[in-house]
Amino acid sequence: MSIWGKIIGGAAGFALGGPIGALLGVAAGHVVDRARRAPGRVGRDSMAAKRIAFTVALIALGAKMAKADGVVTRDEVEAFKRAFRIPPEEAAQVGKIFNEARREATGFEPYAEQIAQLFRHNQVVLEGLIDGLFHIALADDVLHKAELEFLRAVAAIFGMDEHRFESIRARHMTGREADPYEVLGVASEASDEEIKKVYYELTREHHPDRLIAQGMPQEFIDVATEKMAAINGAYDRIQRQRGLN
């Protein structure tokens, strides 16, 4: 069963707590007391709860990002559904959470803070969520200024510095616009050995198998696979430029 078919369950909402649990509870038609449920709390099945939290946070933050420019159109909602290939039979449930997050007065910060707490020892997963948000933002092939500012603010809550964020951003740019050195997060004057070292570290750190080991949904493993393709593509360009073997 796809992760999208599991996120609406009221039990998951009560187990997760915090703003993410409250959002699930409201979407499922339950009254949830946010104050009694600590933001970092998860249920007995910690891996499953975190997997659902990751997915709901992506939906909520995607909704908040769509609202960043002051207008949320049907095209943006449809772009979100296309970006993650949500099955038609689950689209209504996902749309319900998206619309609830879009309507409520709470800002994006509580959602980002809860995810940062849940995955505070796993930057790979946090980067995966930023990648997912970039994926949504670029569904219309344009990264708007308000979206970029939103993404930068979420990354800051996740504890990422500007250098790391710019490296993530560069991986999502296409064609000649993407600087291969920026994609790898290295200086253009770095030595061949430095570049090779960084490349091997990135391939080890961001390999999709690491997210699989963390129990992340397949939909986000696909995003991680695209990230690896960007990293490999950047290294290939540098190899050709420098004549590396």
Buried (B, 14 or more C-beta within 10 A) or exposed (E): EBBBBBBBBBEBBBBBBBBBBBBBBBBBEBEBEBEEBEBBBBBEEEEBBBBBBBBBBBBBBBBBBBBBBEEBEEEBBEBBBEBBEBEEEBBEBBBBBBBBBBEBEBEBEBBBBBBBEBBEEBBBBBBBBBBBBBBBBBBBEEBBEBBBEBBBBBBBBBEBEEEBBBBBBBBBBEEEEBBBBBBBBBEEEBEEEEBBEBBEEBEEEBBBEBBBEBBBBEBBBEBBEBBBEBBBBBBEBBBEEEEEE
